[in-house]
Amino acid sequence: MCTSTSSKIVLSESEYKLLEKLKGKVEVGKRYRSDELAQLTSMEKSSIEALTRLLADKGIVKIETVEEELYEPTEEAIAYLREGFPEEKLVKLLEEFGGEVDVEEARKRFGPLFNIAIANAARKGWVVVRGGTIRLLKSSPSCEKERKALEEILETGKCSDRHVLRDLLRRKLLRKRVQKQTIVVFAVKPEDVLEKAVVEIGALTRDHLVSGLWRKLRLRAYNVAAEPPERLPGKLHFFKEFIEYLHDIMRELGFREVAYTPVELEFWNYDVLFQPQYHPARTPTDTFYLKNPSKGRVERELVEKVKVAHERGLAGSIGWAYPWKLEKALMLILRSHTTAVSARALAGCFGKLKPPFRIYTIGRVYRVEKVDPRHLPEFHQLDGIVGDYDVTFRDLMGLLAEILERLGIKEYKFKPAYFPFTEPSTEVMVRLGDQWLEVLGAGMFRPEMLAALGIDYNVAAWGMGIERLAMALYGLRDIRELYSRDVKYLRKIAYRWYIHASTQI
Amino acid sequence: MPVLKFKVERLKEVLPELSLEKLLELLQRIKGEIEEVSDEYVEVEFEVDRPDLYTCEGIARYLKGLIGKELGSPKYELYTTPYRVYVENVPTRPYIAVFVVENVGVDDNFFEELIQFQEKLHISLGGRRRRVAIGLHDLDKLPSKTLYYRFENIDNVKFKPLYMDTVMTLRDVIANTKQGREYGVISLQNGMHPVLYAGDEVISVPPVINADITRVEPGTKHLLVDVTGTDLRGVLDVSAVLATTLAERGGRRIGIVRVDYEGGESIETPDVKPREMHLEISYVRRILGIDIGVEEAANLLRSTRFDVEVEEGGRLHVVVPRYRIDVLHPVDLVEEIAIAIGYDKLKPRRPEKLMKPTPLPIHAWEKFARLILAGYGFTEVMSFTLTSCREQERVCGLERGKMVILDNPVSVELDCLRSCILHQLLEVAAKNQDTIPLKLFELGEVVIMSNTDTGVETRNRLALLIMDYKAGYEDIQSYVYGLIRLMGDSILAVKQADHPALIKGRTAIIETKYGVTGVMGEVRPEILEEYGITYPVAVAELDYTKVVLRGSPTVSRP
């Protein structure tokens, strides 16, 4: 493939390393066995064979496989090596008996290998058997030749002494085995290959850069479409980020942020807002009441005005005309809407107000509901107020339009609605996908309420549930997903960043 | 709030000139929310302010104005009847109104609607019968023209309750009937209960149940209605709504009944005398932000069924029918004008003034703390603020008396408003033991007892949790120190501390220069075992409520 002298030869990093090691050590055209090359490079024979096969594909070497006949000593031969050959032992025995011994006596003393010992000793001419007696002919003969041959065979599988080999085979002290041997013949000198080599690697490393090897490197092409491992970051909560976006919008519109504890007096949640005490929402079926603590405190002066507003009316109103009870107003609840915070703002709880002002709060509110896919006993609301002598219902509509459009909502409509504390009142429906959703309630705070608080200018107000909007914008069907405790879910849910670009729908 | 179900057939009967489509459109314009539409029924939700729209006749009365068919106030003819009510002292439910509407003609269709009307009035204006309750009677079945409203011993009152076959004592009715169990306690006091008699027969025990003797059923022609309650306004409001609406079926004639109270005072009921109000055109303009003429405003009010006279100086004299109980103040007439114009015709005016935004400083602190923690690889979680008192006791070591406890929780796991966050992060960790290492944080509000007007104060807390094969004090400490320092703050003091959920000797309280305080440490194995957690966990909970730059004013938060 790559034999042309002018073109580059692509090598893997390990092929490159092998050739590097063989540089100057091999000749072109000579036959090298793989184990020789292993010795030359001090690498494993198996990796030499694998790498030379790859080099053969590239035309750098030629490979032949030859079969070699090899031998290995049997267990019996190994035992002889360790303990001495039987004929040697026989000679020793004869020497102990002064060079001559009775055959039967010798057999008794020698043990099982007696026949082998006497046959070989006789064949070699070391002893002679005559008339039932064995006689030693040679002094201290040994099997040194056989021992050397066996050791050679153990090491190399081959034997250089043909006579001994034949002898050992005859005595069945060797087994034959056939081994395949790789013969490598270099077609090009490694140094010439290296000159033209480009090394292909899977990953660039610091070593490549430090050694300068990168100049020879080429990065292997990836299957770029293969699925990579999943990476999950530390992550800000997607719903909290949506709430943060609402904060951003309110800031853009020049609002001041306020907050208050979610524990409230009925007084601030309902009475100040001109919601009569007999209103069906003001019961334990709708509102959470507290066992501990259970009763709050209110300033006397404001109590009197609110009482009058309810019982007889203020600012030209006929009021609700029922006996207003302070104990009811002092009961502690979990606020059912953040309008309670707006009421506190108007009462000066966050500092004296001077129109014009724009104030908002985002907080949790509570309703007696069981947890199910559509309901939670607590959720978030955004409440805002705008106070000014000339702020009107149309300004309120314009402000709401502005907020909704900054949320990317283009289609919305204002519907007449009822809230005890606003007049005129409106509910705003927005179109998200193919559904119309009621997202906020708004209106001008009632004169009875404002008069009780000593306010002589208009106050436009609105309240907006956040969960339902977030669900619609995130395409969630189950409200509980917003409060998921499944960390995998929280880490994997994709941000709908485009909501924050006012352009999603 | 109340959802009403009307037969399409009935709507066509009262408003034959409108197509169903047009009708649905108009219902939304008058604050109705269409819940469901089928071939047979329309379900629409009206709010508590407009009980005069709880029947087909009521809807027709209003819509005929908006479509220009009838303008101005409807006029009702009042006549005196021979019926009389003598009222004794009924301390738990002192007020009663009674009236007669003849020729109502209760047929099958209207019977259904009448019962619904009664029920929905009970819920909305009636405050689930506590404030006001209604009894409907077939006038022809009334045993006597003289009625007595008394406070009686429940053992001495015997009658056959509505739809029942046997005579029972009132005690029995309260104890052993569904209605009795539900409403029996409302007006009961020391074994005494309000009872309405016709002659010497019991016809009603408000607010629980009527007697069967005057049962209204399809075929009933004329009605006598009693309305009882705890405040006169409520009783008169409900009477006015009921009387005028029923009279829409009975030729707009209403039979007055005289009610004599013990002690000489007597009133005639129902009170359907219209109210008079003045509306300045400048006020309309100031609220709505539109440039509207006096005549135009007058005509719009006429189309919403008010009689109007234009006076000098841009002032309108408006006659408000008594059934419009929602009109308390001229501002309510302003809304009528807006509705008559149509909200879709009011042009929103965009904000023009430039104003300076002022976020809470603590909010800015949170913003950067969250970024740092996400950078550290923590996942933010969001829990309910409703939580379990028991868990708070166990993990945060809070005593019952120091916790904010609900009186009517929806479940035992949600019976407290949280005073700490640690136990909630442990719950999350327990559920996510397949995600190791786990690093979590949550920041938000908790409440603690305090001497404020609400008895509590909000604290802003940041809780951190690490769960891994090894998670020790130093692991959590390193993140806390890192966070504090990256917020430009510095550690002021760190001391060994005791904590019910944390290992002794491996727990510290911390205080920073800018006023962050908190606790951090390794969670005790016995706590981990209780949560079924099989990995070590280290946690911290920091309180940054009072965080403030040296020298800058603290933003006080109750």
Chai-1 contact restraints between the chains, C-beta under 6 A:
chainA,res_idxA,chainB,res_idxB,connection_type,confidence,min_distance_angstrom,max_distance_angstrom,comment,restraint_id
A,G234,B,A374,contact,1.0,0.0,6.0,A-B,restraint_1
A,G234,B,G377,contact,1.0,0.0,6.0,A-B,restraint_2
A,G234,B,F378,contact,1.0,0.0,6.0,A-B,restraint_3
A,K235,B,T379,contact,1.0,0.0,6.0,A-B,restraint_4
A,L236,B,R370,contact,1.0,0.0,6.0,A-B,restraint_5
A,L236,B,A374,contact,1.0,0.0,6.0,A-B,restraint_6
A,L236,B,E380,contact,1.0,0.0,6.0,A-B,restraint_7
A,H237,B,E380,contact,1.0,0.0,6.0,A-B,restraint_8
A,H237,B,M382,contact,1.0,0.0,6.0,A-B,restraint_9
A,K240,B,M382,contact,1.0,0.0,6.0,A-B,restraint_10
A,R251,B,P357,contact,1.0,0.0,6.0,A-B,restraint_11
A,G254,B,M355,contact,1.0,0.0,6.0,A-B,restraint_12
A,G254,B,P357,contact,1.0,0.0,6.0,A-B,restraint_13
A,F255,B,P357,contact,1.0,0.0,6.0,A-B,restraint_14
A,R256,B,T358,contact,1.0,0.0,6.0,A-B,restraint_15
A,E257,B,P359,contact,1.0,0.0,6.0,A-B,restraint_16
A,E257,B,L360,contact,1.0,0.0,6.0,A-B,restraint_17
A,T261,B,V447,contact,1.0,0.0,6.0,A-B,restraint_18
A,T261,B,T454,contact,1.0,0.0,6.0,A-B,restraint_19
A,T261,B,V456,contact,1.0,0.0,6.0,A-B,restraint_20
A,T261,B,T458,contact,1.0,0.0,6.0,A-B,restraint_21
A,T261,B,P558,contact,1.0,0.0,6.0,A-B,restraint_22
A,V263,B,V447,contact,1.0,0.0,6.0,A-B,restraint_23
A,V263,B,T454,contact,1.0,0.0,6.0,A-B,restraint_24
A,V263,B,V456,contact,1.0,0.0,6.0,A-B,restraint_25
A,Y278,B,G127,contact,1.0,0.0,6.0,A-B,restraint_26
A,Y278,B,R131,contact,1.0,0.0,6.0,A-B,restraint_27
A,P280,B,G127,contact,1.0,0.0,6.0,A-B,restraint_28
A,P284,B,N408,contact,1.0,0.0,6.0,A-B,restraint_29
A,F288,B,L406,contact,1.0,0.0,6.0,A-B,restraint_30
A,Y289,B,D407,contact,1.0,0.0,6.0,A-B,restraint_31
A,Y289,B,N408,contact,1.0,0.0,6.0,A-B,restraint_32
A,L290,B,D407,contact,1.0,0.0,6.0,A-B,restraint_33
A,K291,B,I405,contact,1.0,0.0,6.0,A-B,restraint_34
A,K291,B,D407,contact,1.0,0.0,6.0,A-B,restraint_35
A,N292,B,I405,contact,1.0,0.0,6.0,A-B,restraint_36
A,P293,B,G455,contact,1.0,0.0,6.0,A-B,restraint_37
A,G296,B,D453,contact,1.0,0.0,6.0,A-B,restraint_38
A,G296,B,T454,contact,1.0,0.0,6.0,A-B,restraint_39
A,R297,B,D453,contact,1.0,0.0,6.0,A-B,restraint_40
A,G316,B,H329,contact,1.0,0.0,6.0,A-B,restraint_41
A,S317,B,L328,contact,1.0,0.0,6.0,A-B,restraint_42
A,S317,B,H329,contact,1.0,0.0,6.0,A-B,restraint_43
A,I318,B,L328,contact,1.0,0.0,6.0,A-B,restraint_44
A,A321,B,R233,contact,1.0,0.0,6.0,A-B,restraint_45
A,Y322,B,D231,contact,1.0,0.0,6.0,A-B,restraint_46
A,Y322,B,R233,contact,1.0,0.0,6.0,A-B,restraint_47
A,R358,B,M355,contact,1.0,0.0,6.0,A-B,restraint_48
A,R364,B,T385,contact,1.0,0.0,6.0,A-B,restraint_49
A,K370,B,V410,contact,1.0,0.0,6.0,A-B,restraint_50
A,P377,B,L386,contact,1.0,0.0,6.0,A-B,restraint_51
A,P377,B,V410,contact,1.0,0.0,6.0,A-B,restraint_52
A,E378,B,F384,contact,1.0,0.0,6.0,A-B,restraint_53
A,E378,B,L386,contact,1.0,0.0,6.0,A-B,restraint_54
A,T392,B,L288,contact,1.0,0.0,6.0,A-B,restraint_55
A,T392,B,G289,contact,1.0,0.0,6.0,A-B,restraint_56
A,F393,B,L288,contact,1.0,0.0,6.0,A-B,restraint_57
A,F393,B,G289,contact,1.0,0.0,6.0,A-B,restraint_58
A,R394,B,G289,contact,1.0,0.0,6.0,A-B,restraint_59
A,R394,B,L346,contact,1.0,0.0,6.0,A-B,restraint_60
A,R394,B,R349,contact,1.0,0.0,6.0,A-B,restraint_61
A,D395,B,R349,contact,1.0,0.0,6.0,A-B,restraint_62
A,M397,B,P348,contact,1.0,0.0,6.0,A-B,restraint_63
A,G398,B,P348,contact,1.0,0.0,6.0,A-B,restraint_64
A,G398,B,R349,contact,1.0,0.0,6.0,A-B,restraint_65
A,G398,B,R350,contact,1.0,0.0,6.0,A-B,restraint_66
A,L399,B,P351,contact,1.0,0.0,6.0,A-B,restraint_67
A,A401,B,P348,contact,1.0,0.0,6.0,A-B,restraint_68
A,E402,B,R350,contact,1.0,0.0,6.0,A-B,restraint_69
A,F414,B,Y343,contact,1.0,0.0,6.0,A-B,restraint_70
A,P416,B,K31,contact,1.0,0.0,6.0,A-B,restraint_71
A,P416,B,I339,contact,1.0,0.0,6.0,A-B,restraint_72
A,P416,B,Y343,contact,1.0,0.0,6.0,A-B,restraint_73
A,A417,B,K31,contact,1.0,0.0,6.0,A-B,restraint_74
A,Y418,B,K31,contact,1.0,0.0,6.0,A-B,restraint_75
A,Y418,B,E47,contact,1.0,0.0,6.0,A-B,restraint_76
A,Y418,B,D49,contact,1.0,0.0,6.0,A-B,restraint_77
A,E423,B,V331,contact,1.0,0.0,6.0,A-B,restraint_78
A,E423,B,D332,contact,1.0,0.0,6.0,A-B,restraint_79
A,E423,B,E335,contact,1.0,0.0,6.0,A-B,restraint_80
A,P424,B,E335,contact,1.0,0.0,6.0,A-B,restraint_81
A,P424,B,A338,contact,1.0,0.0,6.0,A-B,restraint_82
A,M444,B,I287,contact,1.0,0.0,6.0,A-B,restraint_83
A,P447,B,H329,contact,1.0,0.0,6.0,A-B,restraint_84
A,P447,B,V331,contact,1.0,0.0,6.0,A-B,restraint_85
A,Y483,B,M382,contact,1.0,0.0,6.0,A-B,restraint_86
A,R485,B,V428,contact,1.0,0.0,6.0,A-B,restraint_87
A,R485,B,K431,contact,1.0,0.0,6.0,A-B,restraint_88
A,V487,B,T379,contact,1.0,0.0,6.0,A-B,restraint_89
A,V487,B,N432,contact,1.0,0.0,6.0,A-B,restraint_90
A,V487,B,T435,contact,1.0,0.0,6.0,A-B,restraint_91
A,L490,B,T379,contact,1.0,0.0,6.0,A-B,restraint_92
A,R491,B,T379,contact,1.0,0.0,6.0,A-B,restraint_93
